[in-house]
């Protein structure tokens, strides 16, 4: 039976054709209107049920995936030392103060050490004396050599005559000449030994002078490396003790910190230790400066501490512009894993049911398929699809409640929101 839903199109008389009471006519019209509206509502719901549902989709695409971890610590100088004096003395001059930048080998302070100055003068005098002794021994040797040469020639001539012309020279004369020749040779050997002794004495005296001069050179306190003075402990006239004596409480002169290179010591949790490698790049973010500095993993202890279950790891951070200062707070962003050009899907598209992992795929007929997939590397936003999906296929990323495999849908490409890790 055809019904017209527009029941209010024309006016009816206040009484029916049979002159029925107005109340009965009104009741009949109300019943007829209710049947018509019910029929219209049922038709609208049927149309909506048969129309395809609109779902938000995105395409499976290849990209580079990487997994990161952010650890916080304080930047410390690559090298930092207290500079002590090797010899005790008074501070005569101090060339540095807080914040002074110095270069390697630059003199930072000089000490006055009177005892070493006196010792050097004494060494100089001993060197002069030893040199004079050598000169005397050399002249003595030359005299004995000249005498020995004359006596040896005399003995040689007498002995030659005695051998060739017997009876001319007495045996006694030959023996006396031979004795004098042997005595002269002995004197020459003794003079040579004395000369060697004086030369050795001079060498020892010079060595002592070099030793004392080396100690005196320690009166100049120099910078062992380039850096900045962060502490000053001594003043002019301060008596500083030698830093080599363990029994005394020696006071350092200054504290020197290297400011061109820093260490960021970070505790890497045990579960991430296997990903740490020397040379891995690290982004070091300094919140107080709103800057990020490049660094790299330089060394690690290869040992997990029992109390914290972490491994001591150091990241070297160059500081050529001197923006970083010791003790500043920093965050290290380490790349644990990275895979290039792998097929990925957003994490919000993945369904987990027990051990089964799947995604809803919209096929070419705009029908839903429940596709099992195998996942690989996962990040905060995406997951690597090892198998079960092809590049370019559309997957559902919107609300999947009420959707069933085989259902006809209307796909609409949407922008997937991503979680930004470690944003500056």
C-alpha positions, 0 to 999 in steps of 0.5 A: 500500500502506497503511503504519502509521508506528507500528511499535512498538505491540505486542511480537513473539515472539523467533522468527517463525512459521516458527521462523526464527533471531532475527537474520533476524527482526531484520533484516527488522524493521529494513528494514520500519522504515526504509521506514516512516520514509522514507515519513513524512519524505517526506510531512512535506516535501511538506506544508511545501513546499505551505504559503505562506511567511510574509513581513514586509510594510509598507504604502506610505504618504505622509509628509514626507521630508527630507535632512540634512547635519551639519557641525561647527565652533566658535561664535564671537561675532558681533562681537569686537574689541580696544578701543584708545585714540584718544589716547595717555594714562595709564589713570586708571580701569578699570571692567571686568575679565574677564567683566564684562558691559557695555552699548553706550555704557557707560564701561569706562575713562578716560584722563588726557591733560594736553595736551588739558586744557591745549589746552581751557583755551587754546581757552576763552581764545581764545573769550573774546578773540574775543568781546571783539573782536566787541564792540569791532568792533560799537561801532566800527561803531555810532560810524562809523554815527552819524558817517556819518549826521550827515555825510550829513544835512549834505551833503544839506541843503547840496546841497539849498540849493545846488540851489534857491537858487544863490549862498547856499552856495558850491560849495566848502562842498558839495564838502567836505560830500560828501567827508566823507559819502563818507569816513564811508561808507567808514569804516562799510564798513571797520568792517563788514568788521572785525566780520565778520572778528572773527565768523569768528575766533570761529567758527574758535576755537569749531570748534577747541574742539569738535575738541579737546573731541571728542578729549578725550572719547576719554579715556572708553573706551566699549563700541561694543556690548553684550557681555562683556569676555574679555581685559584688557590694561591696568592703572591707570597704564598708558601706552597709545598711540593706536591710530590710529598704524600706526608704533607697537605700540599696546596695546589696553585690553580685548577685547570679545565680543558674547555675545547672538548667535553665528556658526557658521562651517561649510564646506559641501562643494561637492556641497551648495552648490546646496542652501544658501539664506539664511534656511534653518532650522538646528538647532545641537546643542551636545554639551557642553551636551546642548542644541539651539539654533535658528539660520538660514543668514545669509550665505555667500561664494558662492565655493568654495575651491580648496584645500578645495572648500568654501564659507564659510557662516555660521549665526546663533545667538541666545544670549538666556540666555547659555548659549553661550560663544566657542569651544564645539564645535557641530554644525549640522544643515542641511536640504538637501531636503524634500518633503511628503506624498509616497508612500514605501517603506523602503529595505530593500524596494527591489531594484536590478538594473542600471538596474532598480529594483523592489519585491516587492508582495503583491497581494490574492490573497497572491501576489508581484509584482515591481513596477518603480518610479521613485524620487525623494528618498531619505533614510537610511530611506525613498525617494520613489516617483514611479511604479509603486506606490499608497498602501496596497499591501503590500511585502515588507521581510523577507529576499527570498532564495528568493522568486519572483514569483507565489509564494503567501505569508502576509503579516505586518505588521512594524515597520521599524527606522529609522536615527536621524540626528543623535540628541541 
